[in-house]
Amino acid sequence: MLDTIRPSRPTAQELTAALSREGFATTPLLRPGEVTTLRACCGAAMTGAASGFFTSVLQPPDLRRRAHEAIRAVLAPALAPLFGEARIVLASVVARSPGSDRHDLPLHQDWSFVDEARARSISVWVPLQDVSSGNGCMQVVPRSHLHDQPLRAIGSGFRYAGIEDVLRRDHLVDVPLAAGDALVFDHRLIHGSHANASPDIRIAVGAVLLPRDEPLHLGIGRGQDAVFADRTDAFLLEADLAAIARRR
């Protein structure tokens, strides 16, 4: 049984305030029919996927683009009342196979997608089945987005890896959700997900949202050698992101 009360839908202003204050918020988002449509899309994208953690972000560009277009077609209309003219630059499948554990995806922060000195970007994560601590719900460190930090390049390591055990013990919060509800979070927020101890695959979709007129700003390289530059949105669908991440 899902160990949460389904959240009421916040207004756009309430969602923005929660994101600013806590770094994350939850909201009902998709209807059952939309969840069913996305499960079919994700199943096609994951054909032949290995066990453990899977994301279409790190798959070949042709698969990544097909997943992006199918998922964006469903998410964009649902997100428009909450985020207005923000654009989805990357939509993806995110899954955990049965038996995967926290080491398949340690705590982390997402890449920087904008110049964070002047703008903010967010992710939307939507499970396609009820999620709890038993099958891989998301976990977050509230307000961790408020700490000053350098931009994060593709494949850059987690700068707080040395205190991950402390973060897990003292600060990490579970975010159980019903199928079709959304976790919205700032890309600076420290987050991860529970192991999937259930017999079924845990499937979710994700989307990266940028302000309408803010350029995509990505870094390639490691540490002081990372080069950040404005790039076209198409870069996220056409570049070999897995190879760039391995280059770290």
N, C-alpha and C positions, 0 to 999 in steps of 0.2 A: 504493500500500500504506500502511496506517495505521502511522504511525511512533511507536507507543506499545505498552506491554504493558498488557493489560486489568487494571485494578485489582481486587484482592480486595475483597470487601464488608466494610467496617469495622463494628464494633459501634457502637451508638448513642453509647457513651461515647468511643470513639476518634474518631468523627466530630465530636462536640462539642469534643473537645480540639484537633483540627486546625483547626476553625473559629476557636477562640479564639486559637490560636498563629499561624496563617498567614493567616487570613481566608477560606480556601477549602479544599475537599476534593473528592475524586472517589469515586464508588462505582458499581458495577453496579446497575441499577434495574429496567429493563423487560424482559419477555420478547419474543421476536420477534413474536408475535401482537399484543401490545399496541402495539408500534411500528407495525405495519401498520394497526391501528385508528386510531391517532393521525394517521398520514399521510393517511388518508381524511378525518378531521375537519378537518385543516389545509387540505387541498385545497379543501374546500367553503367554508371561511372566507376563502380568498384569491382567490376568483373575481373577476376584474377588477382585481386588485391591480396597481399600477404597478411599474416596475422599481426596482432599488436595494434599500434596506432597508425591510422591512415588519414591523409589529407590530400585532396586533389590539387592543392597549391604546389605540391612538390612532384606532381606527375608531369608527363610530357605536355608541351603546349597545346596540342590538338585536343587532348582529353580535358585539360584545364579549361580551355575556352568553351567546350561543349557544356561542361558542368556549370561554368559561370553563367552562360546565357540562359540555360534552363532554370537555374535557381533564381537568378535576378528577375526573370519574368514573373515569378510568384512573389518574391519579397518586395520588389520595388513598389507595387501598389499598396501593399500592407504598411510599408514604412513611411509613405508619403505624408499621411496625416500627422506623424510624429516629428519628421525631420525635413519637411518641406522640400526644398530643392537640392538637398545634399545628394551627391551622386555615389553610386555603388561602383567602386573601381575593381573589386575582386569579390566574387561569390564562390563558395567552395563547399565540398563535402568534408566532414570531419567525423571520423568513426573510431571506436575502440572495439576490438574483437573480444569475445569471451576469453577470460584468463589474462588479459593485458593488465599491467600494473603501473604504478606511478612512475617507474623508471622508464617506461615507454615514452613518457612526456613529462619531464621534471617541471618544477615551477619555473616560470619564465615571464618575460615581458615581450609583447609583440614588437616587430620592427617599427621604426618611426616611418610614417607615411607622409608626413608634412614637416615643414620647418616648425618645430614645436616652440620656438621662441615667439612665434606670432600666431599660431593656429593650433587647433586640436583636431584629432581624428579619432574615430571610434570603431569598434566591432560590434556586430549583432550576432549572437549565437543562439540557435533555435533547435532544441531537441525534437526528434520526430517520434519519440515515445516518452512516457513519463520517465524522469531520471531522479535518482536519489543516490545516497552514498554507496548503495550496493551495486549500481551498474554504471557508474562513471559520471555523476553530476559534476558540474564545474565547482571550483573552489577559488576564492579570491582573498586577497589581503586588503581589507577596506582602507581607503585613504592613502594607499601606497603610491598613488599617482601624484601626490602633492610634493614629494621629495624632489629636489633639484637633481637632475641627472643628464648625462650626455645623450645625444641621439644614438639610436640603436640600428646598426647596419644589418643587412641580410646576413644571417648566419653568425652574428656576434654572440658571444657567450653571455650568460646570465651574470650580471655584476654582483648579485647577492648570493651566489652559489655557496659561499663559505658559511652562510648563516641559514641555509635552507631548512635544516632541522629545527632551528629556533622559530622560524616563520611558521612552519607546519604545526609545531607544538603550541605556540602562544597566540598566533595571529590569524591563521587561516580559517575561513568561514565557508561552510557548504552552501551551495545555492541549488536546492532541489527545485525542479520545475515540472509542470504538466506538458504533455506533447503540444507543440504549437506555441507555447509561451516563449518569451525571449529574455535573454540576459544581454544587456547593453553595457559596454564598458569602454573606458578610456584606454588607449593603447599603452599608456605608461603603467597601468595597473598590473601588479604582480598576480598571477593566476596559474591555475593548473586544473587537473581533474582527477577524481577518484579512479582507482582501479575498477575494471569491469569484472566483478565477481559473479555476474549472472550467466546463464547459459545462452543468452542471445546477444547479438551484436548491438552496440549502442551507436545510433546514427544521428548526426546533427548536421545542420547547414550553418554556414557562417557568411558574413558579408562585411567588407571594409567600406566605411562611409567617410567621404571627405566633403568639406564645405564646397558649395557649387563652384566658386571661382578660385579655390586654393589649388596650386599645382601639386602634383605628386612629387614628393621629395624623398628619394631613397638613397641609402648608402651601400656601397660595395667595398668589401675589404674588412680588415680586422683592426680594432683598437685605434691607435693614432694614425694608422695607414688607411683607414676607411675614407672613401671619397663620397661625399654627399652631393647630389645634384638634382635639379628639377628634371623630371622625365615625363614622357607622354604616358597617359593611362594605359596605352597598348603594351607598354613594357611588361606589365604584370601578367599579361596573357601570352606574350610572345617569347620572353626571355627564358633561358634554362635556369629557373630559380633553384632547383636542386643542386646543380653544378656550382652556382654562385655560393650557395650556403655551405657546400663542402669545401670551398676554397679558403675558408677561414683559417 
